[in-house]
Amino acid sequence: ETKPKLGEDLLRSRKRKFPGDTQKAFAKRIGVGRATLQRMEAGDLSVSMAKYLAAARVLGLEAKFDDLLKAEMSLFDG
C-alpha cells in the first residue's frame, strides 16, 4: 500500500525546509506530538486539518493550503 500524497508531500517538505530536524523537533515546531507527526507523514486523514495547516504555516506553504477548497471561476459565474 502506498502512502497518501499528503503525507509524502509533508515529509518531503519537512526534510527540505528543516533537514536537521528529527521528527520530534519538527513536531514541537508545529505543536503536536511525535506520534501525531508520524501519522500525518503517513497521510492519516483522521488527524485534524488544523494540524496540517500548522505544518503548512511552519513550512511557508499556507497559501497553497488556503487554495485547497477554492472553486475555480467559470464563464457563468457573475
Secondary structure, DSSP 8 states (H G I E B T S, - for coil): ----HHHHHHHHHHHHH-TT--HHHHHHHHT--HHHHHHHHTT-TTS-HHHHHHHHHHTT-HHHHHTTT-----TT--
